[in-house]
Amino acid sequence: MPQTSDAAGAARRNRKMRQGVVVSNKMTKSIVVRVSRTVRHPIYQKVIQRSKKYMAHCEDPSVKEGDVVWIMECRPLSRNKRWRMVEVVKRAEEQVQLKESALNPV
């Protein structure tokens, strides 16, 4: 790995990182991550949740919807992708599909 200057290393350390939930993984090597934050309403002073969706680059094909992941800001990779997935924090729970016969016994 080549040596980098201190300025380049400092810039890399200052990249934004966000934690969010994967809401879509239907694209090849791309995921959509919803990042939520809490803010106080300016008039009513009630705490409310705001969210934003980011497209992120993801080489790992095992990432599924519902996984909690860390994403990091990076150079533009495509028209909408400016983030890349760093790591999976928590895997989604497997949802059990119940058959109609199990719901309505005769």
N, C-alpha and C positions, 0 to 999 in steps of 0.2 A: 504494500500500500504506500503511495507516495506521501511525502511529508507535505502538510498544508501549513499555510501561514496562520498566525494567531488570529488575524482578523477573519479569515474564512472559517476557522474553527469556532470563533465566538458567534458568528452569524448562524452557523449550523445549530449551536446550542440554544439559540433564541427562537427557534421555530415553535409555532403554536401547536399545542397538543389538545385534543378533545377526547372525551369518553362518551360513547353513545351505543345505541342498539341498532343492529342490522335490521333493516326493514325490507330489503330486496337483495337477492343474489342471483337474479335471472340472467345477468350479462356475463360474458366471458372475461375473467380477470378484473371485474369491477363489482363493487357493492355500493348500496345506498345506506348511509348511517344517519339516524335521527339523533341529534344532540339536544337535550332539554336543559333549560336553566330556569331558575326562579328569580322573579323580579317583583318589586313592590309597585303597585298601581299608583300613578302620580296623584290622582285625585282621591280615590277611595282608600288608599293605604293598605289594601288587601294584597297578600302574597299570591301571585299567579304564576303559572308555568308557561314559558314560551319555548318553542322548539324550532329547529332548522334542520334541513336535510342536506347532507354533503355526499357527493360521489367520491369514492375512494378506490385506489388501485389495490387489488388483492390477488396475490399469486396463489394463495392457499385455497384449494377447491373444497376443503372440508368446512369452511365457514358457512353457517346456515342462518336463516332468519331467526331473530330472537337472541342471537349471541351478543354479548357485551364486549366491545372492542375499543382499543385505543387507536386513534388516527393522528397522523402528523402532517403538517403543512409541507408541501414540496413544490418543485417547479411545475409548470403546466404540463400535464401529460396528454391532454386532449382538450376538446372545447369546454367541457364541464369539469374535468378531473384536475384538482389541485391538491389533493390529499392522498396519502397512502396509509394502509393499515400497518400498524406496528406489531400489535399482539392481541390475542384473544384473552380477555379477562375471565369471562364466564361463559360456558356453553349453555345453549338453550335446553330446556327440559323437553324430552321427547313427548309429544302429545299422542295419547292413546285414542285411536279411532274406534268408536263403538258401533257395532252393526245395528241395523234397525231391529233385528230379531231380539237382540239383547235388551233394547229399550222397551219393546212392547211384547212381553211374553204372552203366548196364547193360552 
